Amino acid sequence: MKAWLILADGTIFEGSSIGATGKTIGETVFTTGMTGYLETLTDPSYYGQIVTQTFPLIGNYGDIPQDYESKKCWVRGYIVRELCDLPSNFRCNGTLSDFLKSQNIVGICGIDTRALTKRLRESGVMNGMIVSGVDSCPSITEELLKEIKAYKISQAVESVQNGSIGDGGVTGITSEACFPPVEKVATNEVGAQGEIRFANEFCNRFNESECAKLTSPSKSVVLWDFGAKANIQRELEKRGCRITVVPCTATAEEILALKPDGLMLSNGPGDPAENVEIISNLKKICEWNKQMHKQIQDDAEDCHAEQVLASKTPIPIFGICLGHQMLALARGCKTSKLKYGHRGGNHPCKDTENGRVYITSQNHGYAVENASLPSYAKMSFFNVNDGTVEGITYTDIPAFSVQFHPEACGGPHDTNFLFDKFVSMIK
């Protein structure tokens, strides 16, 4: 069955239909990852986007539910050069094609993804429409292009629970919507609505000593969920943390009332600046941290210093991707949209402290502006390709953040040590 990709500039690519049939509109982007397509499809950060895989063969290890990063597929559409329908892997549980159909994802294969990627690099990301299930390509009219251009991710964020339209940003991408349920099930199952129920595979991935930490976690961490990938929680649990996931609608007062030992700010989709309420609440938490830090310094010479420290300890904060951007906005920085973003698993970032370059996994279309960093925000990493900010350490509060994904699966794992840094700050 034929399918067509129509870009907002009128460019047409003809190929074959994969996944569900129909019509879908989204922001057309590309990712350079050679592996990890299941993690890409189930990453809530890709919400609202038609994702192009630059690697030419996708689906060769099939569908592996244990590798999903959330309960469902979040992309608006999917583009590949060649889709493998004969996968080979001992963990394979079906074909990628069947997975796309089960998730009602409209896709296209057989197009020149290299040419598409070059166009997006030269012109910048743009909206697109995938059409399948019709006899011929729709006529390129002003009305059609207007429909494509009018699409906005912030206006399309829907609540999975009640089907209502969100008010911008990550509203509606709630903890219940994205995070694997806590209950254990014997096998991974696909429910009536297409949602994926997870088996507990944690102890199959890590050694027994790491799993033992789950039974007696020593530190409590609040994971503020803006569209969190499941592996963020796994990495914290591996290090003996007890995780409480709160939705994006949580307030500063509600989070502080939980008295966490640490606060984790997750990844998520869209323009960070649109999340006005979240940024406002995050600013309150940072101000509270700043006050606690100052009181400790003022009381440092007091004879009851240990008691003061125990009652006024600030909460260490670690932000990833969207969490990094919103923390920066809460601290007075500015963000702006990149021409075509950073997506894939091969982005070099340099540590400003030791000069070492790490290969990182990234998925974002916005970045913190270098010139907007205040005196108390030190750039800790920068992108070797374009010099953009990739990490910030705050000197006035115990907080740091990175633009890339240290929890990346299927990799690279170069910067996984940042979770150890966060846990050390908590301790």
Secondary structure, DSSP 8 states (H G I E B T S, - for coil): -EEEEEETTS-EEEEEEEEB-SEEEEEEEEE--SS-HHHHHT-GGGTTEEEEE-SSEE-TT---GGG-SSSS---SEEEESEE-SS---TT--S-HHHHHHHTT-EEEESS-HHHHHHHHHHH--EEEEEEESSSS-----HHHHHHHHT--HHHH-B-TTT--B-SSTTTT--HHHHS--SS--SS-EE-TTS-EE----HHHHS-HHHHHGGGS--EEEEEE-SS--HHHHHHHHHTTEEEEEE-TT--HHHHHHT--SEEEE----S-GGG-HHHHHHHHHHHHHHHHHHHHHHHTTTSTTHHHHHHHS----EEEETHHHHHHHHHTT--EEEEEEEEEEEEEEEEETTT--EEEEEEEEEEEE-GGG--TTEEEEEEETTT--EEEEEETTTTEEEESS-TT-SS---TTTHHHHHHHHHH-
